[in-house]
Amino acid sequence: MIVSKEGASTTVIEVADVFRRYGTEYLQKFGEKMPPSHRRAFKNILRCRTPAMGGHVFECNHCGRLQYSYHSCRNRSCPKCHKSNTQAWLQEREKELLPVPYYHVIFTLPHELRAFARLHQQEVYGLLIKSAADSIIKLASDPHYAGGQVVVMAVLHTWGSNLSYHLHVHCLVTGGGLSSDGRTWISARDNFLVHFKALSRLFRKIFRKRIERRFKDIRLPRYVWQKEWVAHSKSTVQGTRTVLNYIARYIHRVAITKQSNHLDRQR
């Protein structure tokens, strides 16, 4: 996002403006390498809240003034859409929080698998989230750890702080779980949920099995299954709702958004 100041006014150049100016040149150079989902997002962002999307006309009952309101594209990658969806999601998740301590657990996909994941986003993303959740549930049920069935809320992030393609899963996990008979709550011991090395290895094992079962004709580098993967767990000392708010910022939202006020404060 580019923000320029002209006197007392602020001019914000939006993503759609950049697309209109440089989009044709970019597509000519990289268009064939873009996944179909990226092409759809590109087209939708250009059309969002323009006459191309259609809309409604509102008339003032007093002065007769007409106000045009064009429809949103509703593409999840559009920076103009979904702010209300994010707030609704956050409110619903807050209702689901249990009155227990929580842990923030992060699983990272090795960079060697990013190109493969990018080519098969629909399948790999789902397997990644499910593998992360299942690995923490399985390990936490071990009597050496919580010894109960924990509750997991998992959200996939596809970019890092530098906006590069960086796949990782954020999980909000209860600090304990239900016993096998479902009658007793077993709290995690000594402010500790699971060992990160055991968790990362189990995550790697579960994900590998599912990938090899789903993509039988694709051979990925063997060494990626032998290296240590990254899984990190820490208690939500800053507050469970603080972590939930952080996760919510990436729900229905893309990396580049219209944040003129925030940028102005940094200038």
PyMOL commands that set and color helices and strands:
alter all, ss='L'
color gray80, all
select helices_A, chain A and resi 15-33+36-47+51-53+83-96+111-119+121-140+196-214+222-225+240-248+260-266
alter helices_A, ss='H'
color red, helices_A
select strands_A, chain A and resi 2-6+9-13+55-59+66-70+102-108+152-159+165-174+176-178+185-187+230-235
alter strands_A, ss='S'
color yellow, strands_A
deselect
rebuild
show_as cartoon
